Amino acid sequence: MSASTAEREPRPRGSGNSKALLLSAATVEFAEFGLAGARIDRIAERAGVNKRLIYVYYGDKDRLFDAVVDDQARMMISAVPLTDGDLAKFAATRFDYVLANPQARRIAVWVAFERAEPSDAEVERYRDRLSTVTAAQREGRLRDDIPAADLFAIVLRMTESWLSAPSALRVAAGEEKTSPARLRQHRAALIAAVRSVAQPQA
């Protein structure tokens, strides 16, 4: 996405307009280039504001990256709830979200690659998820022979198993361009697989 394309997109209005524009532009920049490759000049150009405002609002590039990561995480947590420990529903909802928001997945990849330590907020969000899984295990709604953290980690990766599959696998499967019909099949397969993995053992 070029800076000129970003400048043609609708922009939020009202107070905090410049800050919102910078966060949006930074999300595009970091998703494409990561923290190390991102450039303050390009972010300011995408946003159509003076780059000085980046330092006014966010301090520096690292803190701007942190703001983008936190914003993406909060949006995903809100859009992908883990209701009553229903991991199959969680997996399907997360599959839909990541499919519709590829920037979220790219940001997550850059975080894993470039950030050695998670933020306190990120850790707390995962603690909430694990508490929900643990409660569901105690109540017999999820298998309890696998630790909650391991079970959730397995399901988390399963939600992106096809979206992040090697391109060679896609070609071998005859799916260089995945059709909507095949995505529905992948989604159904994901739900079935998660239920098989997460359901209580007889």
N, C-alpha and C positions, 0 to 999 in steps of 0.2 A: 504494500500500500504506500503510495507516494504522499509527500507532504501536500501536494496540490489536491489530491483526492480527499485527504483528511479535511482540508480547508473548505471543501464543497459540502461536507456533511453537516446536518443540522447541529447547532450548538446550543447548550443550555443557557438560559437567561436568568437574570436576577442576581442577588448577592452571592458572592463566591464564584462568579462566572469564570474568572481567570483560573482560579484554583481547580475547578471542575474540568476545565479545558486541558489544563496541564496534566491532571491525573489520567484523563482519557487518552491524551497523546502519549503519555509515558507508558501506558499499558500496551499500546500498539508497538512502540519502540522496543520495550523490554521483551515483549513476546517474540519479536523478530530477531533481536540482536543479543538478548541477555544483558546482564549488568555490565560486564566488561566491555561489550561491543557497543552499548548504547551511547549516544552523544547528546549532550545537553543542548547544543545548537539545533539538532534535528527535532528534539522534543519541543523546544520553543517555537520552531518554524511550523511544526504540525499543529500546535495549539494556536498559533497566530498571536502570540504574546511575547513581551520582552523576557529574555532568558533570566534577567535579574530576579523576576518574580519566583523562579524556581527556588532560589536561595532564600527569598523572603518567606515563602510558604513552607518549604520542606528542608531547608538547611543545605543539603548537598545531594549528589546523585544517589548515594547509598540510602539515605533516608527516603528519598523519593521512591526508590525500588521497594523499600520496606512498606511504604504506603500503598503501593500498587499490590504487593503480595497480600497485605492485610485486607484490602478492598476486595480482591478476588476471593479470598478465603471466606469473608463474611457473606458475600453474595452466594457462594456455593453452599455454605451451611444453611442459609435461609431457603435456598431453592431445593436442597436435597436433605430433607429431614430424615432422621432415623427413628421413626415412630414405633414405639413398643418393641424395639429390637427386631423389626421385620426386615431382615437383611435382603430378602428377594426383592421387596418393593424398593428398598434403598438402592440396590444395584441397578434396577431398571431405571429409576429416576436419575441416578448419577450418569448412567449411559446416555440418557436423553440430554442431560445438561451438557456433558462434555462434547457430545456430538454437535449441539447447537452453539457451543461456546469454545471453539478450538483455542482461542487465546488463553483460556483458563488452564488447559492442559500444557500449553507451551510455557506459560509462566511457571507452572509447577515443576516442569523439567529443568528449567533454568535455576530454580531455587535449589533443587536437589544437587545440581552440578556446581553451583557457585556459592551456596550458603552452607557453611560448616555447622552452624548452630541454629536451632529453631528459636523463634521468639517465644516469650512467655505466653502470649495470647494463643499462638498456634498449639502449644503443648496443652493448654487448658481446653481448647476445643476438642482435641483428641481424648482427653480425660473424660469429657462429657460423653463422647461416643462410646468409650469403653465401659463407662458406668451403665449405659443403657444396654449394651450387649451382656454385661455381667448380670444385670437384673433379669434379663430375658432367659439367661441360662439357669439362674436360680429357680425361676418360675416354670421351667421345663419347656419353654417355647423354642429354645435353641440347644443344640448339643453342648454338653458341658465337659466332654472328655478332651476338648482342645481349649487351651487358655484363650480368654477373650481377645487379647491383643493379637494372637496368631490367627484366630478365626476372622477377625475384622481385617487384618492385613491381607489375608488370602482373598477375601471378598472384594476388597478395595482394588486389588490388581486385576481381578476377574472383570471388573466393570470396564476396564480399558483393554482387555485382552485382544480384541479384534482391532480396535481403533489404533493401537500402537503395535500391531503385528508387523513383522518384517515385510518389506515390499515384495521380496522373493516368494514369501508364502502366499501373498495376494495373487501374484502372477501364476503360481503353481495351482491355485484354486480357481483360476480363470476369472479373477475379480480385480483387474487393474483399475476399474472404475466401479465402485460398489453401488448397486442400484438401491432405491428405496425399499423394494421388495426384499432384497437380501439383508438390508439393515434390520428389517422387521424380523427376519429369521434369526439373525444374530442376537437380537434382543430376547427373543423367545428362548433361544438356546442358553443365553446367559441366565435367565430366570430359572430355567430347569436345573442348570448346573449349580447355582447358588443354593437352591432348595435341597438338592442332593447332598451338598457339602454341609449345610448349616442345620438341617432338620435333626431333631433328637434321635439318637440311635435306639433301636429296638432292644 
